[in-house]
Amino acid sequence: MEVINTSGRRKNAVARIYLSEGKGEVVINNRKYEDYFPVGTLQYKIVQPFAITETVGKYDVKVNVNGGGITGQAEAVRLAISKALIEINEEWKPSLKAEGLTTRDPRMVERKKFGQKKARKKFQFSKR
């Protein structure tokens, strides 16, 4: 099997992954994923596509991720891994889609408008 290259995005985070057969090592920005994402829920998000497709420990993943916060980065990596697994075996798509791992979350931060404090918040109004 050759190396599969896919990308995933969430908010401002962009993850580029290289998936190949191996022992199940996940390296994110040259660090183990347990070190890069110290929170247990984020570690679960990284392993979730492998757990659903029952391929834990079968593929090595090398990830370059930048932008956004840690949650956005974790979800971007999860989307990229799901896309790569679907590229390997098309039969895994329904189970990944049922868990909502194949859809890119389109929600982005709303821009700040001029004359306002933030995107929706206004400056305090004084009648007199």
N, C-alpha and C positions, 0 to 999 in steps of 0.2 A: 504494500500500500504506500502510495506517495503521500507527501505532506499536503494537507488540505488547509487552505487559507481563506478565512471568512472574517467579517467584521460585524460588530453590533454597536448600537448607539442607544443612549438614554439620557435625556436632558442635554447637558453639554459634554457628557462623557463619551469617548470613542474607544472601543476595544478592538484591536486587531489580533487574531489568534492564529496559531499554526498548530494543527492537530495531527498527530502521527501515532502509529501503534507503539505501545511501550508498557511501562509498569504502573501507569496511573499518576505520574508526577505532574503537578500543576505549578508552573512558574510564572509569576506575574511581575513584570518589570525587574527581572533577575532576582526575585525573592520568592520563597515558598508562599503559597497562598495563605497558609496559616499565619505567617508573619505579616503579610501585606494587609489582610483583613482579620484583625484580632477578635472581632465580634463573632459569636457563634452563628447568628442568623445569616450574616453575610457569607460565612464559610458554607453554610447549608445551601445558599443560593448558587454558589459556584458548583457544588456537587450535584445539585438537583437534576439537571438533564441526564447525567450518568445514572443516577438512582432510578429514574423513571424508565430508562431504556435498558436497565440491568447490565451496564457496561462499566461498572466501577472497577478501576484498576487495569483497564485494557488499553487506554489511550493516554499518551503524554500530550500536555498542552503547554505551549509557550505563548504568553500574552504580553502585548504592549498596550497599555491603557493610559490615557491622559484626559484631563479636563473633568469638570464636575466635582462632585463630592464622592465619598466612599460608597454610599448606597447606589448612586447612579452608575458608578464604575462597576460595582458588583452585578447589577442588572444588565449592563452592557455586555459584560463577559458572559453572563448566562445566556443571553440572546445569541451571541456569536457561537458559543458551544452548541446550542440547539441547532443552529443553521448548519454547522459542520456535521453533526450527527445525522441530520436529515440527508445531507449530501452523500454520506456513507451508505445509509440504508433508508430508502423511502418509506418502508413499512413502519418506522418509528414516528412518522409525522402525526398520525391521529392521536397517539398517546401524549405527545409533547404539546399538540394543539389544545387538547382537552385541559391541560394544566395551564394554558395561556402563555407558554414559553416561546411561541413562534411569532407573536405579534409585537411589533415595535410600538412602545408607548409614546404617543405623539405629544403628550403634555409638556409644554415648555414654560419657562418663566415669562410672565407678561411684562412688556417693556414699560418703563417709567414714562409718564406723560409730563410735558412741561406745564408749569403752573400748579402742579400737585406735588405732594410730599413723596408718594410712591406710585405704583401702578393704579391703585384704586383709592388710596387714602388721600384726603384733601387737607389743605391747611385749615386751621381753626377759623371758623367764621365768626366775626364780631358784628352784631347788628348796630351797636352804638359805640 
